């Protein structure tokens, strides 16, 4: 439990390994402070390293993926997001999901810098691509279920909420949760200050009578967002392949597996208009619906639904 909440993916996607910047000494300290252990029966640091090896972890001294910048609030954000996520995973009726958009993929006979067992002729990157696809993903970390959508247009705030609506239909009425926790990286289209994103989420909350909690990762630390692990698996899965058609791109995405489970993959044909926003007056009225955490207002926001009468 301690290690899984601090794991980060490789931002370059050169490996599917998860890196956890925590020492055996720190694990022991957290066992004492967070898990109720006492010092005398708890094994020492050296024995704990052996136990970590038995669990599949390989503690080693390494300096990897150091973020370029930090905010003064970074530590406080991480402390709160770990608390929110742990609480969400333990409480019944609460669903936690992680969402993000991956970099646009060119469709065409381009080399992707990987290795293949058989040689394949590839074109130089300077040639025009047949089209481009932008992957958008939603991962349910606790269930290890994943959903991928590929868009030929822009992935906007409206695009993202429409995908939430589409996903919501897959849940049986009796199995729908009462609270939805969303992990994201506070990007330009899903920021808690993005007016259209917040408007659509508020409408989603009212329509489905569900409480929404937004829990964002701090800037320059998006590699900790669980859905990034999905992108790492996908990038390594199709590395060395020529994504020369839309069908092949979607097929490779369907054949990958995250923790042994294949994702649900769809292509979105609808085009979304970029730059849709609310007026300042409309946003001021909408802001009254939000419960922002003091001192971390941009990172943790709760949207409570208006109860329907009758």
Beta strands, then each sheet from edge to edge (+ up, - down):
strand 1: 7-9
strand 2: 18-20
strand 3: 94-101
strand 4: 105-107
strand 5: 131-140
strand 6: 145-151
strand 7: 179-184
strand 8: 211-216
strand 9: 264-268
strand 10: 290-292
strand 11: 300-303
sheet 1: 1+ 2-
sheet 2: 4+ 5- 3+ 7+ 8+ 11- 10+
sheet 3: 4+ 5- 6+ 9+
end
